[in-house]
Amino acid sequence: MSTLKAYLGKDLAKATAMATVAITLVITVFAVIEPLREQGMSGTQALKFFGYIMPVMFSLTLPIAALFAATIVYGRFSRDNELMACRASGIPALSLLTPAIWLGAIVSVVTLVLGLYIAPKLMFISEASIKRNLQQIVYYRLKKKRYFDFSKRIFHADRVNPGSGWIEGVVGVDYSDPDDVKCMVAPSAELEFVERNGEMYVQFYPTNPTLLRQIGGDIGTADALRLRRGDLPSMKDEPKFYDWTRLRRTLANPEICPAVNKEIIKIKRRMGIQNFYDDVIRQIKKDGKYKPLREFIPPGVKAESERIVIEASQASLYKGTEVRLQTSLPLSTSTGPSMPSFQRDAVLVSQYSGKTLKRRLWAKSVYIRGNWDKIRSVVLVTVVLNDVTILAAGQQIENAYHRRRDEIGSLAVPAGIAARSEQIDSGNLLKNATDYTDSPQVLKMIKDVHVSMIPRLKSKIYAEMHQRLAYGISCLLMVMLGAALGLLLRGGEALVAFAISAGPASAVIVMMLMGKQLIANPGVPEAYGIIVIWGGIAAMIGATGYIYAVTMRR
């Protein structure tokens, strides 16, 4: 009997190993490696990535390979009448299935260890490997397909020189707003790749660009900056890439999830911008002036910064996203009833270089916008002037010229104003939001994290935990059932064995995917998804138990 079991076990091990290697190689190469290679990953890099991704794919393909191996080995055993000889010798069929049970148990343990701990960690390592090659992928796409599409922007280049980082014949299109598509054309541009907080960004520095917009008019500073920079595609932070320990920790404390933490940081930055808006409104209402805005100078750059002084009598928050300045009083720089019409009821913006006045701008309305610069990690301010008249310093009034719109950009928020929100404890901010802000926009963002983001994250974690456990346990049942069906249906041919094993494997996988989707959907009670996942396992236990307890004894 031990010789017979060793014979079956040897065949099972060999067939499982061969099937696992074949299935894993095919899926990994054609579903993962080949698409990345076509995007620009070199052969050496693809081979290195292959080493990271193989154990991940192994955890998915091993159970299917073991099921197929059990079906074909026991099917061949039955078809060759070896089963009949064993029964004639008084050897019960159940004892012949012992090697399959051991194989199923081993596969279950290996799958659980890989799926719960090893595979998720390797996925993070493989993501880092891809991020390191994003620069090469961008150059490859530009060189081969002449364009690169990301963040709802398209950049085209006629010629690419990866060694110098320059591209020629540049056309950039921003279609994030379908009603106001923006376009940039330049003879050449330099590419810069920057990593900030685990995210990769690319910047295009165009040479003598021409900027156009669908609705006409000039592209302002903020729009121009947004047009030539963006974040590169990267693997999203999802619970499916968490190991078991991290799943449990994140479930207990969702704030440690990078996606949630990123949203909280975004909320704090919005609060910092809101603090700046409040400071502008307060100063304008108090003194009629706002003076602290200066040009942003990057650290390490020695230059005399420009600054502006804004004079207005009315300041209000507009749509929760910017400050609108207007005035209904004659400005201090204009005296007498003979003042030009453009100076009446206008907001005055005086622009200085150091202490020297460069020019004055009179506008019917001024909008102050603060935006977080991801690459520089600071809040930058853009001042937008509408229906503006500009007069250079030292020039006579008659030399003033008019523009429909003008912008002064890349201004730094006064030190300390935006930074106050960064010091707030994240947990306290979520629990007691009204203690820190009364902004409807910020409160809505915090509510969205509480009501939508965190419940959705927890649902995904529950779904991932149940799916991994169920899949690991199902390996034992699938192999046991596949071996029994092989004996009963004589599935010795590869095609027949595949058809037989496809039934239980498909049923289990479909039920798990359906249940996982139900659990991950916040609008559906979790119990429904759990019932679907474990209902499939229960059905397989029932089918396997019946075949082993009844059919195999006959």
Beta strands, then each sheet from edge to edge (+ up, - down):
strand 1: 147-150
strand 2: 153-156
strand 3: 159-161
strand 4: 166-174
strand 5: 182-196
strand 6: 199-207
strand 7: 210-213
strand 8: 229-231
strand 9: 289-290
strand 10: 294-295
strand 11: 306-311
strand 12: 314-318
strand 13: 322-326
strand 14: 347-353
strand 15: 356-373
strand 16: 378-392
strand 17: 401-412
sheet 1: 1+ 2- 4+ 3-
sheet 2: 1+ 2- 4+ 5- 6+ 8-
sheet 3: 1+ 2- 4+ 5- 7+
sheet 4: 9+ 11- 14+ 15- 13+ 12-
sheet 5: 9+ 11- 14+ 15- 16+ 17- 10+
end
